[in-house]
Amino acid sequence: MKPKARVLVIEDDPGVAGSLKKELDAEGYDAAVALRGDDGLAAAKLEPFDVVITDLKMPGLSGLDLVGQLHAAKPKLPIILMTAYGTTEAAIEATRLGAYEYVLKPFEMTELLALVAKAAACGEPTAGLLELGAADSTQPGIVGRSRVMQTLYKEIGRAGQASMNVLIRGETGTGKELVAQAIHQHSSRAAKPFVAVNCTAIPEALLQSELFGHERGAFTGAHARRIGRFEQAGGGTLFLDEIGDLSPGTQAKLLRVLQEKYIQRVGGDEKIPVDARIVAATHRDLETAMKEEQFREDLFYRLSALTIRVPALHELQEDIPDLVGHCLARFSADAGVAIPAIQVEAVDFLRRQPWPGNVRELENVVQHALLLARNQPIGLVQVREAYARAERPLLVPDQTIAGYLASLLAKARQGKITNAHALMIADMERALFTQAIELAQGNQARAARWAGVARNTLRDKLAHFGLRPAAPGQTTQTGTED
């Protein structure tokens, strides 16, 4: 039989403390009470409590002081701070000092009990946890041991040995700039500059000046000569990101530079020789862009003498654990905390997702889950909640199927996604099973029958999409399972 979680309530009002103990005992917890902050601190240090609930204003020791001292002594013990003084400063300071959560009086008892349940789950036995840590990688930021990644490593090595221009293709968020940096670092130009330009981040009116430089007086505001990125990358590598979004005029000027090996600054007549290897990248379908006369064929063939495709994250399921470990190591170092363990089920959940935003989306989810875990092992609950909050194309309520498909195909046409079919299937299934379990008021057998699937299939889908069966009268929630 599972032992009761022990909860310590530190509250100077005996009536409030007694009420909280009564409610906690009724929920199956083993609750104890301290009426002073210093007494509560001493008890929490000596006895093995699973959760501490403390008031902010108390005699003997304030709640903030208690949070700071207790967190320093027992950093993995969740502390819930409650107060009627809802100041921004107190909330920020409580979080900084290590409080698990911060609630304002008056609060709903169900709200506090839900927090206690989540906090107590953090301290449950650590069976099923993975200690991932940082994955081994000879190239900073590029992680993976799968065959697909081994192929990419070989292509990077071949590109490093070669001298021709390189075109890197892949979906948004796959790490194309990291691949470009790796090519540069493994080339004979490694000792020279690596200069990156995001062609979509610079206004068209300024892009040519950014690339080629300008002379003093070339245009309003040009008070001095400017050296462009081509000259800055002399002897090294110039990385042109999102090359597919260049305007026709800039495409023509770039083609001329590639052909003639010299530039002219904006407003100048001098022909300046340049020696920069071009590594370009795009998420767009350049073949379609050429058919639609949005991208020059001659420029395409100049840039694509050597082409490397960076795999999408959905192709790298077996590398997800290494990527998660890499993200945890990086974000933990930034936060100045130890790298937390993570539940096996949480990693399995991450491996099953479609990841339309690729590694960038995974990083966002892992970072958010790390914050939600609050220095505790990361569980399935935190990962589901973080994943549910991530931005992705979803079929939203009241949206027509035609409108959804139009939006999805528009994203595909713009080059923002390349796996529209997989996303459509995932979104439709998520909507189907969400509505089925809501309509059935949490009855899985009924929801499975209405959806036309086996009950085990329904359970698998609910777990896959981070859904939980709704209680009667409630709606289904994503990522908030207790």
Secondary structure, DSSP 8 states (H G I E B T S, - for coil): -----EEEEE-S-HHHHHHHHHHHHHTT-EEEEESSHHHHHHHHHHS--SEEEEESS-SSS-HHHHHHHHHHH-TTS-EEEEES---HHHHHHHHHHT-SEEEESS--HHHHHHHHHHHHHHTS--TTEE-------SSTT----SHHHHHHHHHHHHHHH--S-EEEE--TTS-HHHHHHHHHHTSTTTTS-EEEEETTTS-HHHHHHHHH-B-TTSSTT--S-B--HHHHTTTSEEEEETGGG--HHHHHHHHHHHHHSEE--BT----EE---EEEEEESS-HHHHHHTTSS-HHHHHHH-SEEEE---GGG-GGGHHHHHHHHHHHHHHHHT-----EEHHHHHHHHTS--TTHHHHHHHHHHHHHHHHTTS-B-HHHHHHHHHHS------TT--HHHHHHHHHHHHHTTS-S-HHHHHHHHHHHHHHHHHHHHTTT-HHHHHHHHTS-HHHHHHHHHHTTB----TT----BS---
